[in-house]
Amino acid sequence: MYSREESILDAVFCRLEALLNDAGIKRGDRQDYAPFGLDAAYHLPDEDISLIIDVKESLFPYQVDKLASQFPALLMPRSQARLLVVASNASRSAIDKCAEYGINVLDEAGNGYFRLPRFYYHKFVAQKRMSSRSSPSSSIFSSKASRLIRSMLVSYPESCYQSDMADKTMVSRGYVSRIINKMIDAGYIRRVKERLYVVDPNRLLDDWAAAYRFDRHKRAHFAISSSEYSQGLQKFQQDMQNQNIRFAFTGWSAAYLRSPYGVPSSIVAYVDRLTPDMHFRSIHPVESKGNVMLLLPHDEGVFQFAQPGEFGECVADVQCYLDLKGLPGRASDQADVMREKRLAFEEVSDARR
């Protein structure tokens, strides 16, 4: 295993052994090798069960589906060998999906699902988002630098030339060169014969989400009356067009149009301007808690790679995912569904590069 995987495994095992000890289950033996090509094994003598362990940096629903299809023999309720996924962090939706399949899972925060003959555990407590100011690579994830990340993830698994990045993202060539070098040093991308490849798109997106500051966008709240959500989107589109305002749906609205989950709580969109002299027909300003949120972006890069839709443009999937993570309530669950259905990055072998 890589040292990062070993670190995750050690941290999670401290929590696991504490949980088992509290339940009166005798501590087992850990082995740093396992069948099925997985990362480690842990035998529980009292239960006569071996936990076959897969280590991940982060865990999302699409990865759980893949594990369930790969290791059906480890999902049998009475099997003496059972799958355990340990992760640095696991989303709520991923843990719930593990419970559906009967996959044991535990992350560093103590969130997880476990079912043994004499032990049951199911817990999720949302963690506070790490501030970008505490990240050693914060400059990589600044609003301006994120244009490069957005471009690379939108085009993944295709490679790109550094010389093309300035034109695609509307930043200077010198700035592109500085950020690309930092991304290479951080292990996010690599250069092969003048072409740039994203090494691990999931890690890159995870770290971007951790550093992302949704609160940097200026917000204005409005209210709209409509009998159904799509009617509200249509009215919103007409108001924006009448005022000649460029907009792009994000958050609940973009997700509703691409991979809906649950009932959207509001219409959310970026706009290119917000001025007091705007007079709309269908949306009306409110001080707070309206059902329309207009976002004046901290950086106009959020509009890049937007795609046309039935009621107007929607931001790129990666941008929608980030914004959902920044919204309150069940938006985080919608973000996980969005990632599962729209951002399940295909793994690319070195041979294909």
C-alpha positions, 0 to 999 in steps of 0.5 A, a space after each residue: 500500500 502507499 503511505 497515504 493508504 497506510 495512514 488512513 488504515 491506521 487512523 480508522 483501525 483505532 476507531 474500529 478497535 475502540 468500537 469493538 472493545 466497547 461492544 465486548 468483541 475480542 480484538 483480532 489480528 490485522 494482516 497487511 495482505 488480503 485475498 481478492 487483491 485488496 489491501 488488508 485483512 482483520 480476523 475477529 476470533 470471537 465471531 470467526 469472521 475475517 474482514 477483507 479490507 479495501 482502503 480509499 481516500 474518499 467513498 461515494 455511491 458509484 464506488 460502492 456499486 462497483 465494489 458490490 459488483 466486483 466482490 459479491 462473495 464478500 457480501 453474503 450475510 453468513 460468509 466468514 469473509 466480509 468486505 470492509 471499506 475504510 476511507 478518510 471520508 465517506 459521504 452519507 449517500 455512500 454509507 447508506 448504499 453500503 448498508 443496502 448492500 451489506 458492506 461494512 464501512 468506516 471512515 476517520 470521523 467514525 461515520 460508517 455502517 457495521 453489521 456483525 452477529 453481535 454488533 450493529 453500527 450505523 452513524 453519519 455526522 456531517 463534518 465542517 468543511 476545511 477552509 481553503 486558507 488552511 490548505 497548503 495548496 490553497 493557491 491551486 484552488 483559488 477562484 482564478 486558478 480553479 479555471 484550470 481545474 474546471 477545464 481539465 475535469 470537464 475534458 477528462 480523460 482527454 489530455 491537453 496542451 499547456 499552450 491551449 489552457 490560456 485560451 480555454 480559461 482566459 488567463 495569462 500564459 505565465 499564470 497558467 505555467 505557475 499553476 500547472 507546475 504547482 499541480 504537478 508538484 502536488 501530484 494532481 497532474 503529470 506531463 507526458 511528452 508535452 501533454 498534461 494528464 489528470 492523475 486522479 480526478 476524484 482526488 482532485 475534485 475532493 480537494 477542490 471541494 474541500 477548499 471551495 468557498 461558496 460564501 465568496 459569491 455575492 447573493 441576492 434573494 428573491 421569491 417566485 410563484 409557480 405551480 411546479 418547479 419547471 414553470 418557475 424555471 421558465 418564468 425565471 428564464 423569461 425575466 433574465 432574457 427581458 433584462 438581457 442578463 446572462 445566467 447559468 443555472 447551478 445547484 438545485 436547478 442544474 441538478 434538477 435538469 440533469 440528475 434530479 433527486 428529491 424536491 428542489 428547494 429553490 431556483 439557483 443561478 449565476 448572473 453576470 450583473 446585479 443592479 438596483 434598477 432591475 425590474 423583474 416581472 416574475 421574481 420579487 426581492 426579499 431580505 432572506 429565505 426566498 425560493 430564488 437565489 441569484 449569485 454574482 460570481 467571485 470569478 466569471 470562470 463559473 460560466 466557462 463550459 456551461 451547456 445549453 438546456 431547456 430553460 437556459 444554460 447550466 454550469 458544468 457538472 463539476 461546478 454544480 457539484 461544488 455549489 450543491 456542497 455549499 448549499 444547506 439542507 439535503 443539497 449535499 445528498 443531491 450532490 452525491 447523486 450528481 457525482 454518482 450519475 454525472 461525475 463517475 470518472 473513468 479510470 484510465 490505465 497508463 497504457 492508454 496514455 
